[in-house]
Amino acid sequence: MKLLKVSLVLVMMSLFSVLVSAQAEAPKVRILPIDAAQFLPGAAFDVRVEVEAAELPSDFAATVNGTSAEEFFGVERTDDVWEYGGKVAAVVAEGTPAADFTIDALAGEYYNASFGVAAVVVKGDVLEVTVAGEMATATASAENPLVFTISGGAADGATAEFGLNADGAVTGFTVLGQAFGVLTALPTKVVAPTWRGVSAPEVGEYVIEVTAGGATTTVTWTVREVPAAQAKNVILFVADGMTIPMLTAARAVRGMTQGRADNPLAIDSFNAIGLASTSSIDTMMADSANTASALNTGHIASVNATGSYSDTSPSRLDDPRVETLAEMLKRTRGYSIGVVSTADLSDATPVSAFAHGRDRSDANRNAYIIQALELGVDVYMGGGARRMIPQTTEGSRRADDRDLFAEFEAAGYTVVTTATELAAAEAPAKLLGLFTGGDMNVWLDRNVYTDNLGDFTDQPGLEAMTIAALEVLSTNENGFYLTVEAASVDKQMHPLDQERALSDLIEFDQAIGATIAWLEANGLAENTLIVVTADHGHGYEVYGTVNTEVFDAGTTDIERRRAIRVYSAAGYTNYPDADGDGQPEWADGTIVLAGTVNNGPEHTENFRVSPVPRVPAIADENGVYIDNPGDDANGIFISGTLDPSGSSGVHTLQDVPVFAMGPGAEGFMGMYHQREVFFGMASALGLNPAAESAE
């Protein structure tokens, strides 16, 4: 009997231990920057620890290599508190109670952002409602089983009215103007200790341990060695969405004889070539924001994020930041910084040189323009004037009354808005060029189909903007960093417009050739590293040629497909180039590229240049994208390969090419993740912020 009692006691103690353990389950902890993040010595960044709890556990501690985070970083932490997630039904009153309705249907949990959870329990013919630890009762009216009078608590005497949807399901209740919706998922509470503007000063590994609720979460960061400097200046060329097949196509359309290119590309002369993989933290697929950010920071971010690690906070601009190459060079060496793009200057790729934020919404894009001004980007040229003007001005995309044209001028910038004004500007100290309201027009529309230009008929090309930027930046004896983007390689591959995409890619290559010539003429070639790459890829490929005369004579898809030639029947394209400018006369070829994007909505394709920017698909009354009858009316039908709500082609997973020439170019050979482009540029410059900022 005694043994039985002892056994029972032990069993009860074991059960009690299990219950206590379950009740005291450690909260989920997330450390940003993430595990395996890499840094330069002395690079500035923010540290944030997200603890999913209403308050920090009493045992909370954060250490770096065994030393408390506060002591190691020399920065006091701040503790931010918020909630995220959760799902609450909207309170609607579209339905009426069914004949068998009882108030038992009203039992459950409801939620209000200000007051939290309201628990409703049915006790006979009354409801017990508990909010924030305070309970009140509610009695139904005789006329309406959804209307109740509250007794007790802060809402004593008030009326609560429940709502049903059209199917008769409960959606929530309203009382004193507050709506409590049916709670389908409780929001997660977070306490986030944060250390801003810290650094890891020495080469080596840093182990960050966070203890919370009896459990420890660990990440390890690496600070990399910095080799001796080889270059003084760096130019990063980014053709958004560019892939090797696109380069092959751009080379081919400029003519081939006996299998060799008649007019090679400028990048064909580069002596270092690599392949870079792309990805984001939480998905293998990527967008321009997180990929361009990797090029400029060396950190892998989430889709849509720039210069930061995405957290769960309500603010999309307070996420933990990582310093960009441009910021480091300006802070430690006093470099001049240039950003040139054919996109709206608030777009993902151009802002990656300096910006910090979690998404690409209008609010963040407007904030990014201000961040450029705050950093003092010395040359800033592209489209996007609508984000510079007060919200009261027609066409503005701002949500405030700031006149950023005036603010940039007050900060010493020369402002130009046309190609003519740019040509007249003689290497000012700082240069701001805004040439369109949004994205700049593509090469084909600026030079051939000029009716598509609208009000902006005097736009410079990428070559003119790049050389103008070099004229300004090169006056700084300390050095410069310039990033140049051909944005519409991507923007035209999305709507499956191969001719507009490829002509912009040729323009991009010509800007590179002009840059090489300018550096040689100005004695800067020997100390300037040039890197050419893409942020991500598109699934474009050429598989033959099309005889347009045969294609146009066809009246069915089968007849038109007989015009597509492959293997030995393909031959060469015959786009003319009468003026010798290196750009094909796309409308005049009779043997043209059979090129395609491997994903997209349903559409038709005739492999010919469109006189207007393409819109391959339009939405029907159900939001399904179907072939646009106004685009390629005589084209062959191609079935959609995306979700029916997809209106255009999307990015693909393929590796992107990297080309380099100049001092440090050998560091870009091989296969690697694209974050290595950042470290390759920093290594060529011998950049060590820890040592240089101390000088």
C-alpha positions as CSV (number, residue, x, y, z in Angstrom):
1,M,0.0,0.0,0.0
2,K,2.8,2.3,0.9
3,L,4.5,1.6,-2.4
4,L,1.3,2.3,-4.3
5,K,1.0,5.7,-2.5
6,V,4.6,6.5,-3.4
7,S,4.0,5.6,-7.0
8,L,0.8,7.7,-7.2
9,V,2.7,10.6,-5.7
10,L,5.5,10.2,-8.3
11,V,3.0,10.0,-11.1
12,M,1.2,13.1,-9.9
13,M,4.4,15.0,-9.6
14,S,5.3,13.9,-13.1
15,L,2.0,15.1,-14.4
16,F,2.3,18.4,-12.5
17,S,5.8,18.8,-14.0
18,V,4.4,18.3,-17.5
19,L,1.6,20.7,-16.9
20,V,3.9,23.4,-15.5
21,S,6.3,22.8,-18.5
22,A,3.4,23.3,-20.9
23,Q,2.2,26.4,-19.2
24,A,5.7,27.9,-19.2
25,E,6.5,27.1,-22.8
26,A,9.3,29.3,-24.0
27,P,8.2,32.2,-26.3
28,K,9.2,32.2,-29.9
29,V,12.4,34.3,-30.5
30,R,13.7,35.8,-33.7
31,I,17.0,37.5,-34.0
32,L,17.8,40.1,-36.7
33,P,20.2,40.1,-38.5
34,I,19.7,36.4,-39.2
35,D,22.0,33.5,-38.7
36,A,25.0,33.4,-41.1
37,A,24.8,37.2,-41.9
38,Q,28.1,38.6,-43.0
39,F,29.6,42.1,-42.5
40,L,32.6,44.3,-43.1
41,P,34.5,45.3,-40.0
42,G,32.8,48.4,-38.5
43,A,29.8,48.4,-40.9
44,A,26.8,49.9,-39.2
45,F,23.6,47.9,-38.6
46,D,20.7,47.5,-36.2
47,V,19.9,44.5,-34.0
48,R,16.4,43.6,-33.1
49,V,15.2,40.6,-31.1
50,E,11.5,39.7,-31.5
51,V,10.1,37.9,-28.4
52,E,6.5,36.7,-29.0
53,A,5.1,37.5,-25.5
54,A,3.1,40.1,-23.8
55,E,6.2,41.1,-21.8
56,L,9.8,40.0,-21.6
57,P,10.4,36.9,-19.5
58,S,12.2,37.6,-16.2
59,D,15.2,35.6,-17.4
60,F,15.6,37.6,-20.7
61,A,19.2,38.1,-21.6
62,A,21.1,38.9,-24.8
63,T,24.8,38.3,-25.2
64,V,27.5,38.7,-27.9
65,N,30.4,36.3,-27.5
66,G,29.4,36.0,-23.8
67,T,29.2,39.7,-23.1
68,S,25.9,41.5,-22.5
69,A,24.7,43.1,-25.7
70,E,24.5,46.5,-24.0
71,E,28.1,46.3,-22.9
72,F,29.4,44.8,-26.2
73,F,27.7,47.3,-28.5
74,G,27.9,50.3,-26.1
75,V,24.4,51.2,-26.9
76,E,21.3,51.2,-24.7
77,R,18.5,49.1,-25.9
78,T,14.9,50.2,-26.5
79,D,12.0,47.8,-26.0
80,D,9.3,48.2,-28.6
81,V,5.9,46.6,-28.2
82,W,3.3,45.7,-30.8
83,E,0.9,43.0,-32.1
84,Y,0.8,41.5,-35.5
85,G,-1.3,39.0,-37.4
86,G,-4.6,37.7,-36.2
87,K,-7.8,37.6,-38.2
88,V,-11.0,39.3,-37.3
89,A,-14.2,39.2,-39.3
90,A,-15.8,42.5,-40.3
91,V,-19.0,43.1,-38.4
92,V,-21.8,43.1,-40.9
93,A,-25.6,42.9,-40.3
94,E,-26.8,41.6,-43.7
95,G,-28.7,38.5,-42.4
96,T,-31.6,37.8,-40.1
97,P,-32.0,35.0,-37.5
98,A,-33.3,31.7,-38.8
99,A,-36.4,30.2,-37.2
100,D,-34.3,27.9,-35.0
101,F,-31.9,30.6,-33.9
102,T,-30.9,30.6,-30.2
103,I,-28.4,32.8,-28.4
104,D,-26.1,29.8,-28.0
105,A,-24.8,30.8,-31.5
106,L,-23.4,34.0,-29.9
107,A,-20.9,32.3,-27.6
108,G,-17.3,32.6,-28.5
109,E,-14.3,35.1,-28.7
110,Y,-14.5,38.5,-30.4
111,Y,-11.7,41.0,-30.9
112,N,-11.3,44.8,-30.9
113,A,-7.9,46.4,-31.6
114,S,-8.3,48.9,-28.7
115,F,-9.8,46.6,-26.1
116,G,-8.5,43.2,-27.0
117,V,-10.5,39.9,-26.7
118,A,-14.1,39.9,-25.6
119,A,-15.2,36.4,-24.4
120,V,-18.9,35.7,-24.6
121,V,-20.4,32.9,-22.5
122,V,-24.1,31.9,-22.6
123,K,-25.7,31.4,-19.2
124,G,-29.3,30.5,-19.6
125,D,-31.0,33.4,-21.3
126,V,-28.3,35.9,-20.6
127,L,-24.7,36.5,-21.9
128,E,-21.6,36.9,-19.7
129,V,-19.2,39.2,-21.5
130,T,-15.6,39.5,-20.3
131,V,-13.3,42.3,-21.6
132,A,-9.9,43.1,-20.2
133,G,-10.7,41.1,-17.1
134,E,-14.0,42.9,-16.4
135,M,-17.2,41.0,-16.7
136,A,-20.7,42.3,-17.5
137,T,-24.0,40.6,-18.3
138,A,-26.2,41.2,-21.3
139,T,-29.9,40.6,-21.6
140,A,-31.7,40.2,-25.0
141,S,-34.5,42.5,-25.9
142,A,-37.9,41.0,-26.4
143,E,-38.2,42.3,-30.0
144,N,-34.8,41.3,-31.4
145,P,-32.7,38.3,-30.3
146,L,-29.5,40.1,-31.6
147,V,-29.9,43.2,-29.4
148,F,-28.8,43.1,-25.8
149,T,-28.7,45.6,-22.9
150,I,-25.4,45.6,-20.9
151,S,-25.5,45.5,-17.1
152,G,-22.3,46.3,-15.2
153,G,-18.8,47.2,-16.3
154,A,-17.7,50.3,-18.3
155,A,-20.6,49.8,-20.8
156,D,-23.3,49.6,-18.2
157,G,-26.7,50.5,-19.7
158,A,-25.4,50.5,-23.3
159,T,-26.8,48.4,-26.1
160,A,-24.8,45.7,-27.8
161,E,-26.0,44.6,-31.3
162,F,-24.8,41.4,-32.9
163,G,-24.6,41.0,-36.7
164,L,-25.2,38.1,-39.0
165,N,-23.9,37.8,-42.6
166,A,-26.1,36.8,-45.5
167,D,-25.7,33.2,-44.6
168,G,-26.9,33.7,-41.0
169,A,-23.4,33.3,-39.4
170,V,-22.4,35.6,-36.6
171,T,-19.8,38.2,-37.6
172,G,-19.5,40.1,-34.2
173,F,-21.1,42.9,-32.2
174,T,-21.0,46.6,-31.8
175,V,-21.3,48.6,-28.6
176,L,-20.7,52.3,-27.9
177,G,-19.4,52.7,-31.5
178,Q,-16.8,49.9,-31.1
179,A,-16.9,46.8,-33.3
180,F,-15.8,43.4,-31.9
181,G,-15.4,41.0,-34.8
182,V,-15.4,37.2,-34.6
183,L,-11.9,36.2,-33.7
184,T,-10.6,33.5,-36.1
185,A,-6.9,34.0,-35.1
186,L,-5.5,35.9,-32.1
187,P,-2.9,38.6,-32.9
188,T,0.6,37.7,-31.7
189,K,2.0,40.0,-29.1
190,V,5.7,41.0,-29.5
191,V,8.3,42.7,-27.3
192,A,11.3,43.7,-29.3
193,P,14.5,44.8,-27.6
194,T,16.5,46.8,-30.2
195,W,20.0,48.2,-30.5
196,R,20.4,50.8,-33.3
197,G,23.6,51.8,-35.1
198,V,25.9,49.2,-33.8
199,S,28.8,47.4,-35.4
200,A,31.1,44.4,-35.1
201,P,34.6,45.9,-35.3
202,E,36.9,43.0,-35.7
203,V,37.3,40.1,-38.1
204,G,35.9,36.8,-36.8
205,E,32.8,35.1,-35.6
206,Y,30.2,36.6,-33.3
207,V,27.8,34.3,-31.5
208,I,24.6,36.0,-30.4
209,E,22.6,34.2,-27.7
210,V,19.2,35.2,-26.5
211,T,17.6,33.6,-23.5
212,A,13.9,33.9,-22.9
213,G,11.6,31.7,-20.9
214,G,14.3,29.1,-20.1
215,A,15.2,28.6,-23.8
216,T,18.2,29.9,-25.7
217,T,18.2,31.0,-29.4
218,T,21.5,31.4,-31.1
219,V,22.8,33.0,-34.4
220,T,26.3,33.4,-35.6
221,W,27.6,36.3,-37.6
222,T,30.8,36.6,-39.6
223,V,32.9,39.7,-40.0
224,R,35.1,39.2,-43.1
225,E,38.7,40.1,-43.7
226,V,39.4,43.0,-46.0
227,P,42.2,42.7,-48.5
228,A,44.5,45.5,-49.7
229,A,42.8,48.1,-51.9
230,Q,43.2,47.8,-55.7
231,A,40.6,50.2,-57.0
232,K,39.7,53.8,-56.1
233,N,36.3,54.0,-57.9
234,V,33.5,51.5,-58.6
235,I,30.8,51.6,-61.2
236,L,28.0,49.1,-60.8
237,F,25.8,48.6,-63.9
238,V,22.5,46.7,-63.4
239,A,20.3,45.6,-66.2
240,D,17.1,44.8,-64.4
241,G,16.0,41.3,-65.3
242,M,18.9,40.6,-67.7
243,T,19.9,37.0,-68.4
244,I,22.4,35.4,-70.7
245,P,19.8,34.4,-73.3
246,M,18.9,38.1,-73.6
247,L,22.5,39.1,-74.1
248,T,22.8,36.4,-76.8
249,A,19.7,37.7,-78.5
250,A,20.9,41.3,-78.3
251,R,24.2,40.2,-79.9
252,A,22.4,38.1,-82.6
253,V,20.0,40.8,-83.8
254,R,23.0,43.1,-84.6
255,G,24.0,40.7,-87.4
256,M,26.0,37.4,-87.7
257,T,28.3,36.1,-90.4
258,Q,29.3,32.5,-90.6
259,G,28.3,32.0,-87.0
260,R,30.1,35.0,-85.5
261,A,28.7,38.3,-84.3
262,D,29.2,41.2,-86.7
263,N,28.9,43.7,-83.9
264,P,30.0,42.3,-80.5
265,L,28.7,43.8,-77.3
266,A,30.9,46.0,-75.1
267,I,30.7,43.5,-72.3
268,D,32.2,40.8,-74.6
269,S,35.5,42.4,-73.8
270,F,35.3,41.9,-70.1
271,N,38.0,39.6,-68.7
272,A,36.2,38.3,-65.6
273,I,32.8,36.5,-65.7
274,G,30.8,34.8,-63.0
275,L,27.3,33.5,-62.3
276,A,25.3,34.6,-59.3
277,S,22.3,32.9,-57.7
278,T,19.4,34.9,-56.4
279,S,17.0,34.3,-53.6
280,S,15.3,35.9,-50.6
281,I,15.3,35.0,-46.9
282,D,11.9,33.3,-46.9
283,T,11.5,32.1,-50.5
284,M,13.6,30.9,-53.4
285,M,12.0,33.5,-55.6
286,A,13.0,37.1,-55.5
287,D,12.1,40.6,-56.6
288,S,14.1,43.7,-57.5
289,A,14.1,45.1,-54.0
290,N,15.7,42.3,-52.1
291,T,18.1,41.4,-54.9
292,A,19.4,44.9,-55.6
293,S,19.6,45.3,-51.8
294,A,21.9,42.2,-51.7
295,L,24.2,43.8,-54.3
296,N,24.5,47.0,-52.3
297,T,24.6,45.6,-48.7
298,G,25.8,42.0,-48.8
299,H,22.7,40.9,-46.9
300,I,19.9,38.7,-48.1
301,A,16.5,40.3,-47.4
302,S,12.9,39.4,-47.8
303,V,10.9,40.1,-51.0
304,N,10.1,43.8,-51.3
305,A,12.7,44.8,-48.6
306,T,15.5,47.3,-49.1
307,G,18.5,47.8,-46.9
308,S,16.8,46.1,-43.9
309,Y,15.7,42.9,-42.3
310,S,11.9,42.6,-42.4
311,D,10.3,42.4,-38.9
312,T,6.6,42.2,-37.9
313,S,6.3,45.7,-36.6
314,P,3.4,48.0,-37.8
315,S,5.9,50.5,-39.2
316,R,7.4,49.6,-42.6
317,L,10.3,52.0,-42.1
318,D,11.6,51.0,-38.6
319,D,12.9,47.6,-39.5
320,P,16.5,46.9,-38.5
321,R,18.8,48.5,-41.1
322,V,22.1,47.4,-42.6
323,E,24.5,50.0,-44.0
324,T,24.9,50.1,-47.8
325,L,28.2,50.4,-49.7
326,A,27.4,54.0,-50.7
327,E,26.7,55.0,-47.1
328,M,29.9,53.4,-45.8
329,L,32.0,55.1,-48.5
330,K,30.4,58.5,-47.8
331,R,30.7,58.1,-44.1
332,T,34.3,56.9,-44.0
333,R,36.0,58.3,-47.1
334,G,33.9,61.2,-48.2
335,Y,33.1,59.6,-51.6
336,S,30.7,61.1,-54.1
337,I,27.7,58.9,-54.8
338,G,25.7,58.7,-58.0
339,V,22.5,56.9,-58.9
340,V,21.3,56.8,-62.5
341,S,18.2,54.9,-63.7
342,T,15.7,54.8,-66.5
343,A,13.0,54.0,-63.8
344,D,11.2,56.2,-61.4
345,L,14.0,57.1,-59.0
346,S,12.0,55.7,-56.0
347,D,11.9,52.3,-57.7
348,A,13.5,49.3,-56.0
349,T,16.8,49.1,-57.9
350,P,17.9,52.7,-57.8
351,V,17.0,53.2,-54.1
352,S,18.9,50.1,-53.1
353,A,22.1,52.2,-53.1
354,F,21.0,54.1,-50.0
355,A,17.4,53.3,-48.8
356,H,16.0,51.4,-45.9
357,G,12.5,50.0,-45.7
358,R,10.3,46.9,-45.7
359,D,8.2,47.3,-48.8
360,R,7.7,49.2,-52.1
361,S,4.5,51.0,-51.3
362,D,3.9,54.6,-52.2
363,A,4.6,55.7,-48.6
364,N,8.0,54.0,-48.5
365,R,8.9,55.2,-52.0
366,N,8.2,58.8,-51.0
367,A,10.3,58.3,-47.9
368,Y,13.1,56.9,-50.0
369,I,13.4,60.1,-52.0
370,I,13.9,61.9,-48.7
371,Q,16.5,59.4,-47.6
372,A,18.5,60.2,-50.8
373,L,18.4,63.9,-49.9
374,E,19.4,63.1,-46.3
375,L,22.4,61.1,-47.3
376,G,23.4,63.7,-49.9
377,V,23.5,61.5,-53.0
378,D,25.6,63.7,-55.3
379,V,24.0,62.7,-58.6
380,Y,20.4,61.4,-58.8
381,M,19.0,61.0,-62.3
382,G,16.0,59.3,-63.9
383,G,12.2,59.5,-63.8
384,G,9.8,60.1,-61.0
385,A,9.1,63.8,-60.8
386,R,5.6,63.1,-59.5
387,R,7.1,62.1,-56.2
388,M,8.9,65.5,-55.8
389,I,5.9,67.8,-55.9
390,P,3.4,68.7,-53.1
391,Q,0.2,66.6,-52.9
392,T,-1.8,69.7,-53.9
393,T,-0.1,69.8,-57.3
394,E,-1.8,67.9,-60.1
395,G,-0.2,64.6,-60.8
396,S,1.6,64.3,-57.4
397,R,2.1,61.0,-55.8
398,R,3.1,62.4,-52.4
399,A,0.9,62.4,-49.3
400,D,2.4,65.6,-47.9
401,D,3.0,69.2,-49.0
402,R,6.8,69.0,-49.3
403,D,8.3,70.5,-52.5
404,L,11.4,68.3,-52.9
405,F,12.5,70.1,-56.0
406,A,12.9,73.2,-53.8
407,E,14.5,71.2,-51.0
408,F,17.1,69.7,-53.4
409,E,17.9,73.1,-54.9
410,A,18.3,74.5,-51.3
411,A,20.8,71.7,-50.6
412,G,23.0,72.9,-53.5
413,Y,21.7,70.7,-56.4
414,T,21.4,71.8,-60.0
415,V,18.1,70.6,-61.2
416,V,17.5,69.6,-64.8
417,T,14.3,68.2,-66.3
418,T,15.1,67.7,-70.1
419,A,17.9,66.3,-72.2
420,T,18.6,69.9,-73.4
421,E,19.1,71.1,-69.8
422,L,21.3,68.2,-69.0
423,A,23.6,68.9,-71.9
424,A,23.9,72.5,-70.8
425,A,24.7,71.6,-67.2
426,E,28.5,71.8,-66.9
427,A,29.5,69.4,-64.2
428,P,27.8,71.1,-61.2
429,A,28.7,70.2,-57.7
430,K,25.5,68.2,-57.3
431,L,23.0,67.1,-60.0
432,L,19.4,66.2,-59.8
433,G,17.7,65.1,-63.1
434,L,14.0,64.2,-63.2
435,F,12.9,63.7,-66.9
436,T,9.5,62.2,-66.6
437,G,6.6,61.9,-64.1
438,G,7.1,58.1,-63.6
439,D,9.4,55.6,-65.4
440,M,11.3,57.0,-68.4
441,N,10.2,55.9,-71.8
442,V,12.1,53.0,-73.5
443,W,14.7,53.5,-76.3
444,L,12.2,52.4,-79.0
445,D,9.7,55.0,-78.0
446,R,12.2,57.8,-77.5
447,N,13.8,57.2,-80.9
448,V,11.2,55.5,-83.1
449,Y,7.6,55.5,-81.8
450,T,7.7,59.0,-80.4
451,D,3.9,59.4,-80.3
452,N,4.1,57.3,-77.1
453,L,6.1,59.9,-75.3
454,G,3.2,62.1,-74.2
455,D,4.3,65.3,-72.5
456,F,8.0,64.2,-72.0
457,T,9.5,64.6,-75.5
458,D,13.0,65.7,-74.5
459,Q,14.4,62.8,-72.5
460,P,18.1,61.9,-72.4
461,G,19.3,58.4,-73.0
462,L,21.2,56.2,-70.6
463,E,24.5,56.9,-72.1
464,A,24.1,60.7,-71.8
465,M,23.0,60.4,-68.2
466,T,25.9,58.1,-67.3
467,I,28.6,60.4,-68.8
468,A,27.0,63.4,-67.2
469,A,27.1,61.6,-63.8
470,L,30.8,60.7,-64.3
471,E,31.6,64.4,-65.1
472,V,30.3,65.4,-61.7
473,L,31.5,62.5,-59.6
474,S,35.0,62.4,-60.9
475,T,35.7,65.9,-59.5
476,N,35.9,64.3,-56.0
477,E,39.6,63.5,-55.3
478,N,38.5,61.0,-52.7
479,G,36.7,58.7,-55.2
480,F,33.2,57.8,-56.2
481,Y,30.6,55.0,-56.4
482,L,28.1,55.1,-59.3
483,T,25.3,52.7,-59.9
484,V,23.5,52.7,-63.3
485,E,20.3,50.8,-64.0
486,A,18.6,49.9,-67.3
487,A,15.2,49.4,-65.7
488,S,13.1,48.5,-68.7
489,V,14.8,45.3,-69.6
490,D,12.7,44.0,-66.8
491,K,9.7,46.3,-67.3
492,Q,9.3,45.2,-70.9
493,M,9.9,41.5,-70.3
494,H,6.9,41.6,-67.9
495,P,4.5,42.4,-70.7
496,L,6.4,40.0,-73.0
497,D,7.7,42.8,-75.2
498,Q,11.0,41.4,-76.5
499,E,11.8,44.2,-78.9
500,R,11.5,47.0,-76.3
501,A,13.4,44.9,-73.7
502,L,16.2,44.0,-76.1
503,S,16.6,47.5,-77.5
504,D,17.0,48.9,-73.9
505,L,19.5,46.1,-73.2
506,I,21.5,47.3,-76.3
507,E,21.3,50.8,-75.1
508,F,22.6,49.6,-71.7
509,D,25.6,47.9,-73.3
510,Q,26.3,51.1,-75.4
511,A,26.4,53.1,-72.1
512,I,28.9,50.6,-70.8
513,G,31.1,51.0,-73.9
514,A,30.8,54.8,-73.6
515,T,31.9,54.6,-70.0
516,I,34.9,52.6,-70.8
517,A,36.0,55.1,-73.4
518,W,35.3,58.0,-71.1
519,L,37.4,56.4,-68.3
520,E,40.3,55.8,-70.7
521,A,40.1,59.3,-72.1
522,N,40.1,60.8,-68.6
523,G,42.9,58.7,-67.1
524,L,40.6,56.8,-64.7
525,A,40.5,53.3,-66.3
526,E,43.4,52.0,-64.2
527,N,41.8,52.8,-60.9
528,T,38.1,52.2,-61.6
529,L,36.4,48.8,-61.2
530,I,33.3,48.2,-63.5
531,V,30.9,45.5,-62.5
532,V,27.9,44.5,-64.7
533,T,25.1,42.3,-63.5
534,A,21.4,41.8,-63.1
535,D,19.3,41.8,-60.0
536,H,17.2,38.8,-61.1
537,G,16.2,37.0,-64.3
538,H,13.2,36.5,-66.6
539,G,12.5,33.2,-68.4
540,Y,13.3,34.5,-71.9
541,E,14.8,32.4,-74.6
542,V,15.3,32.4,-78.4
543,Y,14.6,29.1,-80.1
544,G,14.7,30.0,-83.8
545,T,13.6,32.6,-86.3
546,V,10.3,33.5,-87.9
547,N,9.7,34.3,-91.6
548,T,7.3,37.2,-91.3
549,E,6.0,36.9,-94.9
550,V,4.9,33.3,-94.4
551,F,3.6,34.2,-90.9
552,D,1.5,37.1,-92.2
553,A,0.1,35.0,-95.1
554,G,-1.3,32.4,-92.6
555,T,-4.9,32.5,-91.6
556,T,-4.8,29.9,-88.8
557,D,-2.4,29.1,-86.0
558,I,-1.2,26.0,-87.8
559,E,-0.4,28.0,-90.9
560,R,1.4,30.7,-88.9
561,R,3.4,28.2,-86.9
562,R,4.9,26.9,-90.2
563,A,6.7,30.2,-90.4
564,I,8.8,29.3,-87.3
565,R,12.2,28.0,-88.4
566,V,14.5,26.0,-86.1
567,Y,17.9,24.3,-86.4
568,S,19.4,24.6,-89.9
569,A,16.2,26.2,-91.2
570,A,16.5,29.1,-88.8
571,G,19.3,30.9,-90.6
572,Y,20.1,34.4,-89.3
573,T,17.8,37.4,-88.5
574,N,18.0,40.2,-91.1
575,Y,17.1,43.3,-89.1
576,P,18.7,46.2,-91.0
577,D,20.8,49.0,-89.3
578,A,20.9,51.6,-92.0
579,D,22.3,54.4,-89.7
580,G,24.9,52.1,-88.1
581,D,23.9,53.1,-84.6
582,G,24.0,49.5,-83.4
583,Q,20.3,49.4,-82.9
584,P,18.3,47.1,-85.2
585,E,15.4,48.7,-87.2
586,W,13.0,46.3,-85.6
587,A,10.0,46.9,-87.9
588,D,11.9,46.2,-91.1
589,G,13.2,42.7,-90.6
590,T,11.6,39.8,-92.5
591,I,13.5,37.1,-90.7
592,V,13.0,37.9,-87.0
593,L,13.6,36.3,-83.6
594,A,11.4,33.5,-82.4
595,G,11.8,34.6,-78.8
596,T,9.5,33.9,-75.9
597,V,9.1,34.3,-72.2
598,N,8.4,30.9,-70.5
599,N,5.6,32.2,-68.3
600,G,2.7,34.6,-68.6
601,P,-1.1,35.0,-69.0
602,E,-2.9,33.7,-72.1
603,H,-2.0,35.9,-75.1
604,T,-1.2,35.9,-78.8
605,E,2.3,36.3,-80.2
606,N,3.3,37.4,-83.7
607,F,7.0,38.0,-82.9
608,R,6.9,41.5,-84.3
609,V,7.6,44.9,-82.8
610,S,4.5,46.6,-81.5
611,P,4.1,50.3,-82.4
612,V,2.7,50.8,-78.8
613,P,3.9,49.3,-75.5
614,R,2.3,45.8,-75.2
615,V,-0.6,44.9,-73.0
616,P,-0.8,41.2,-73.8
617,A,-3.8,40.3,-71.6
618,I,-6.8,42.1,-70.0
619,A,-9.1,41.1,-67.1
620,D,-12.6,39.8,-67.8
621,E,-15.6,40.4,-65.5
622,N,-14.3,37.7,-63.1
623,G,-10.8,39.1,-62.8
624,V,-9.3,36.4,-65.0
625,Y,-6.7,37.6,-67.4
626,I,-7.5,36.6,-71.0
627,D,-5.9,37.4,-74.4
628,N,-6.1,41.1,-75.3
629,P,-7.8,41.3,-78.7
630,G,-6.1,44.6,-79.3
631,D,-2.6,43.1,-79.0
632,D,-1.2,40.9,-81.8
633,A,-4.5,40.3,-83.4
634,N,-3.0,38.0,-86.0
635,G,-0.7,36.2,-83.5
636,I,-0.7,32.5,-82.6
637,F,-2.5,31.8,-79.3
638,I,-0.4,30.8,-76.3
639,S,-2.0,29.4,-73.3
640,G,-1.4,31.0,-69.9
641,T,1.0,29.4,-67.5
642,L,0.3,31.5,-64.4
643,D,-2.5,31.9,-61.9
644,P,-5.4,33.3,-63.8
645,S,-5.1,36.6,-61.9
646,G,-1.6,37.1,-63.3
647,S,-1.5,39.9,-65.9
648,S,2.1,39.6,-67.0
649,G,5.2,37.4,-67.0
650,V,7.1,37.0,-63.7
651,H,10.7,36.7,-62.5
652,T,12.5,33.3,-62.7
653,L,15.0,31.5,-60.6
654,Q,17.9,31.3,-63.0
655,D,21.4,32.5,-62.1
656,V,22.4,35.9,-63.4
657,P,25.6,36.8,-65.2
658,V,28.3,39.0,-63.6
659,F,31.0,40.7,-65.7
660,A,33.9,42.7,-64.3
661,M,36.9,44.6,-65.6
662,G,39.5,46.8,-63.9
663,P,41.3,46.5,-60.6
664,G,39.8,43.7,-58.5
665,A,37.9,42.1,-61.4
666,E,39.3,38.7,-60.6
667,G,37.2,38.6,-57.5
668,F,34.0,38.1,-59.5
669,M,34.9,34.9,-61.3
670,G,33.1,31.7,-60.3
671,M,29.7,30.8,-59.0
672,Y,28.3,32.4,-55.8
673,H,25.3,34.1,-54.3
674,Q,24.8,37.6,-55.5
675,R,25.5,39.1,-52.1
676,E,29.2,38.4,-53.0
677,V,29.0,41.2,-55.5
678,F,28.9,43.6,-52.6
679,F,31.9,42.0,-50.9
680,G,33.7,41.9,-54.2
681,M,33.3,45.6,-54.7
682,A,34.2,46.3,-51.0
683,S,37.3,44.1,-51.3
684,A,38.5,45.8,-54.5
685,L,38.3,49.1,-52.6
686,G,39.9,47.7,-49.5
687,L,37.1,49.1,-47.5
688,N,37.4,48.6,-43.7
689,P,34.9,51.0,-42.0
690,A,36.2,50.0,-38.5
691,A,39.7,51.3,-39.3
692,E,38.8,54.2,-41.5
693,S,36.0,55.6,-39.3
694,A,38.5,55.8,-36.5
695,E,40.9,58.1,-38.4
